[in-house]
């Protein structure tokens, strides 16, 4: 478009343009900016610098960077938005107050998520006439260019706009509300009248909105809906009715919100809905509300209670009051992430916010509390203080993840959140960072794809784990409050400044922690020597789950130590010839006698009392430890005698398995002997780690002749614990409930006969009563198809009659069982039932609207074993029967719950790739790429690995990187099995097939109570 001329006749071109006239005119304008600087030397320097810049400058006429120009700084946004729910569209205007810090010919705005910037764009600046009157001088751009890759609209002006802090950019826009789950999008739910209802909501992170300033928002919405935004509503006005596309008059209301605090643009949020809410108030006077679908507010009561208490806890420990007058938490039916920390208007998946005491399992209760604790931590870390650029994302997400455990502990102190940290965070960090394709915690990112990629376990889990390691170190060598009293004074959002704020002259924190944030990976400490030599030597090398690499790497000595065991003769040799892949780390050490007696005080090696050293005691360190084989033998004895606490037991089990998988621990019987100790284990956190490692080995041997033996071994070590668990009694505590849920789920999956019989009995009862509640005749309780065939009682009846959600939930409640056992019951119906049982589960999933109940049935469907059932389940994800937010979760469950189902998923992806691309076009592909990695990581046949390389790795793009990571893991499985197949088979045969009876179920009645532990 042609550039418009100034509209105020009393102004001159100099009021608008930084004109390309003479050098003297340019110098005059530039010098005006510096003549007011304080101090003669500063004025002279400023004048000289401005002269040089004028003489050499060549102002750009386009923009190709992924970051917005620094010379154009937004100060305030005034947004006026109208949402048409019936037409699924929106339009509006925005006036952006700008500070042009230097002359520019380019102004760049961000536009994504289907938003279209209209043609009537203008820039205006106030000018003063000779008579003293002020008016607006207005100019329009000469050209505009849409940059789809960077999601920019670039406006270029005929001549350079002069520097001024009074510019305002006016533009209008419009767009469609789609189901993309990003930007401003539409979400639906089934109302109580069985009709679809719709809401419009936002999700702007990470790159859908930019720059941090204040915002004033007006929202015009249908009178049937209400509007929410970051600030509480200030005024509601009636709007002249308008006609809908069908010709019906629609009444609108305009919600006017006051200016926000200065904040990052990605934290802006607004929602149009007809939701109900429950509210409370914190001690500091903050209004806290939980918004849910109409009729479901009781499910938000636990979240409300937790949110208020965690908010008050954070205010106490941070020493900074929550700065906004209200905090809304909203359960969104369709939401790609788990939650989003929009300041004052936090959005959640329903499963991360809603909890029902009667039907939700304890793990859901923990998820609600921990996600709320995470997002509320962001109200300080990320909102009040934010990173300078996305490369330091870990400061936001690492801190919030670290704090979620403390926030959850503050409201649920019996849940042992600190011990759970290793499983949920440290283990994820160790797994993700064991790849040669990992990235540093702090890094340079230049485009939107790179930004989305770093929302991963490195930024979240590793970032949090580093903070936990640092906290443990500082608390050990300083005092228990040193970390907290200094960390929350931090107000700058760059990694280097953080370490400087925490540093102490005797600790060199910046030097230590920079070695962790500036390079990828983590070390394995290789311990040599022992009590028999009266000396320990510890070397370090990067740990990679890639045996071919670990077998050839030249190991290097550890270069730094901050051990808690001062006085110990622990030789931490230094080799400064190679600085790469070296970490400076605090080593927490405990000493034990051969018999397992802990030695207190300074650890001094003497001939008469030669201690065994346990490194990474308490598991606060982000590294693994490789001991000599004879020391591993002693550690196994300690585990058997219950010498070590839960944190150290889970730590040595995880290290032994992972060191074996990486080719560093040659004796495969060491991790297997540690796994055998699980037969007497009762701790739910230790079992989580053990099952994680056993699952990896199970997937590795699934196509090997040792697979049946390994399944029998797993049944053996589960047996004693399964015998002690009751299906129908209330759990003793939160940990016991979590333990029972995961162990019974595993028992059903492994086919322990009595567990399957009990679970399937309950499933059949549930199914029969559900159909009866549907006003149909009660069907006889069915047995698995194999048993029916053997008895000659199979029939070919028509499909079971229809039922409603209410019918199903009434029947489930009538079972009278604790919620934590309902998942294994549904699993049994699908895994061990017949086709009619599978069809019942499919219809249940399609009928249910409760997110918690759907997740439970989704887990069961994903456990299907028959190829045609797996195919049907996968087809549901592309047939509109699965919410888009749940599609990739469904795929991952299928891959991980059935040892060979990854082959089915791989074939499905190849056959339906066009449909998958169509579904996810315009949406975040991170979840799809994660599925590809999961699938490929389970390959154990070279031909399949080669096909993955050909289809994905050889091609550029994010999918190629994800698949390449999967290939690394797959190759490690192949190499591990090749090396250990014979030893594994011999050990398993001796353990479960060498004359010992295979595990059964003790012959107990399906409905009997718990058996006393042996």
Secondary structure, DSSP 8 states (H G I E B T S, - for coil): ------S-TT--GGGTEE-SS-HHHHHHHHHHTTTTSSSHHHHHHHHHHHHHHHHH----SS---SS--TTEEEEEEEEEEEEETTTTEEEEEEEEEEEESS-EEEEEEE--TTEEE-S--EEEEEEE-TTS-EEEEEE--SEEEEETTTTEEEEEEEEEE--EEEEEEEEEEEEE--SSSSEEEEEEEE-TTS-EEEEEEEE-TTTTS--EEEEEEEEEEETTSEEEESS-EEEEEEEEEEE-TTS-EEEEEEEEE----SEEGGG--EEEE--EEEEEE-TT--EEEEEESTT-GGGGHHHHHHHHHHHHHHHHHH-S---SSEEEEEEESS-SSSEE--TTEEEEEGGGT---TTTS-HHHHHHHHHHHHHHHHHTTBTTTB--SSGGGHHHHHHHHHHHHHHHHHHH-TTS-HHHHHIIIIIHHHHHHTTSTT---SS----SHHHHHHTSSTIIIIIHHHHHHHHHHHHHHHT-TTHHHHHHTT----SHHHHHHHH--TTT-HHHHHHHHHSSS--EEEEEEEETTTTEEEEEEEE--S-HHHHTT---EE---B--S-TT--EE----TT--TT---B---EEEE-TT--EE-SS----SSS--EEEETTTS-SSSEEE--HHHHHHHHHHHHTT-S-HHHHHHHHHHHHHHHHTT----THHHHHHHHGGGG---HHHHHHHHHHHHHHHHHHTTSTTHHHHHHHHHHHHHHHHHH--SSS--SSHHHHHHHHHHHHHHHHHT-HHHHHHHHHHHHHHHHHHHHHTTS--------HHHHHHHT------------HHHHHHHHHHT---GGGHHHHHHHHHHSS-HHHHHHHHHHHHH---HHHHHHHHHHHHT--SHHHHHHHHHHTTTTSS-HHHHHHHHHHHHHHSTTHHHHHHHHHHHTHHHHHHHHTTS--HHHHHHHHHHHHT--SHHHHHHHIIIIITS-SHHHHHHHHHHHHHHHHHHHHHHHHHHHHHHHHHHHSSSS-----TT--TT-------
